[in-house]
């Protein structure tokens, strides 16, 4: 039940970022036709304009969390047009559309393109934390109010607290097709749609969300998929 609730909250944030209404708001008949259309639901699904992770999961008859895990996606589950998602095995096989196999691991270009700077300027304690797929995220421990800085130039695509366990969060889309997430902030110093420079103050470190002491959680993605942030610094 708790996981399902978190999933719903994550979906709400996706709606905010993409600015697209979910299928059920397209009208009863339109929504049903959308979900009954299994085109594209082979071993690989190519993201279309307006798609959200929940819609794709419903269309392809798979669990949304399983779909996210298979593709190393994490909140706020931002998707891009033409992004390829691997559909978990056991999903519907009624599709007549063939697709080439998608890579399940990020390409080397995901790391070569990045030129990230450290997200804090003080010398603070930090650790890398691996997920089930062996990909690292970053946790930095400091004092409430310590500055949090953009690791690279880009556009703020989310700034808010729509996901309870992540607290006050900022998501930046960079010009290199990378996306970075900064969570558990005390205050947010930027707004959605704002352009930021590398090293610009975007938030202050805090203790919001499901953390027991002040920390900054940082995660990186490339073309929508989570990548190992340890390789970017």
Buried (B, 14 or more C-beta within 10 A) or exposed (E): EEEEEBBEBBBEBBBBBBEBEBBBEBEEEEBEEBBEEBEBBBBBBBBBEBBBBBBBBBBBBBBBBBBBBBBBBBBBBBBBEEBBBBBBEEBEEEBEEEBEEBEEEBEEEBBEBBEBEBBBEEEBEBEEEEBEEEBBBBBBBBEBEBBBBBBBBBBBBBBBBBBEBBBBBBBBBBEBBBBBBBBBBBEBBBEBEBEBEBBBEBBBBBBBBEBEEBBBBBBBBBBBBBBBBBBBB
